[in-house]
Amino acid sequence: TPLSEALRRANEAGARALVVVDGTGEPTGIVRETAIAAVPQHRRPWVAVSTLAQDLTDGMRVPAELTGQPLLDHLRASPATEYLVVEDTGEIYGVLATTDVERAFVKAMARPSA
């Protein structure tokens, strides 16, 4: 799929991340925002979105029910910039960016103690 079409579909669906899937719908990669931004607008119809995707490793799949310290432990064990968050059923819940986790952590640390 051309990058321009993938972005159009994502915008239409209200998605904020691009996940590449194979012919059976199985996720195979995540496209980083920085990779998208690096492609000039006029080139996007000719760039396959799959060429921009980072292959998913097992550690990049995060169970949706993970929170708190278990989530942080998982992220530390498998460093990446983005993670695919999946439900128990295997359905995609979303994409978690480490920058969002860092922002939330800084915000939580800045709150005064009760």
Backbone hydrogen bonds, N-H to C=O, Kabsch-Sander energy under -0.5 kcal/mol:
donor,donor_aa,acceptor,acceptor_aa,energy
3,L,44,R,-0.7
3,L,47,V,-3.0
4,S,44,R,-1.4
6,A,2,P,-2.4
7,L,3,L,-2.6
8,R,4,S,-1.9
9,R,5,E,-2.6
10,A,6,A,-2.3
11,N,7,L,-2.7
12,E,8,R,-2.4
13,A,9,R,-2.0
14,G,10,A,-0.7
14,G,11,N,-0.7
15,A,10,A,-2.6
18,L,31,V,-0.6
19,V,17,A,-0.5
20,V,29,G,-2.7
22,D,26,E,-2.4
25,G,22,D,-2.0
28,T,20,V,-3.6
29,G,20,V,-1.6
30,I,54,Q,-2.0
31,V,18,L,-2.5
32,R,30,I,-0.6
32,R,52,L,-0.6
36,I,32,R,-1.7
37,A,33,E,-2.7
38,A,34,T,-1.3
39,V,36,I,-1.7
43,R,40,P,-1.8
44,R,40,P,-1.0
44,R,41,Q,-0.8
46,W,43,R,-1.9
47,V,44,R,-0.9
48,A,46,W,-0.6
49,V,1,T,-3.0
51,T,48,A,-1.5
52,L,49,V,-1.5
53,A,49,V,-0.5
53,A,50,S,-0.6
54,Q,30,I,-3.1
55,D,53,A,-0.5
56,L,28,T,-2.4
60,M,57,T,-1.4
61,R,58,D,-1.6
62,V,60,M,-0.6
62,V,84,L,-3.1
64,A,86,V,-2.8
66,L,63,P,-1.7
71,L,67,T,-1.2
72,L,68,G,-2.1
73,D,69,Q,-2.8
74,H,70,P,-2.0
75,L,71,L,-2.5
76,R,72,L,-2.4
77,A,73,D,-2.1
78,S,74,H,-1.3
83,Y,96,L,-2.2
84,L,60,M,-3.1
85,V,83,Y,-0.6
85,V,94,G,-3.1
86,V,62,V,-2.5
86,V,84,L,-0.6
87,E,91,E,-3.0
90,G,87,E,-1.8
93,Y,85,V,-3.2
94,G,85,V,-1.7
96,L,83,Y,-2.7
97,A,95,V,-0.5
98,T,81,T,-2.4
100,D,97,A,-0.8
101,V,97,A,-1.5
102,E,98,T,-2.7
103,R,99,T,-2.2
104,A,100,D,-2.3
105,F,101,V,-2.4
106,V,102,E,-2.6
107,K,103,R,-2.4
108,A,104,A,-2.4
109,M,105,F,-2.3
110,A,106,V,-1.5
111,R,107,K,-0.7
111,R,108,A,-0.6
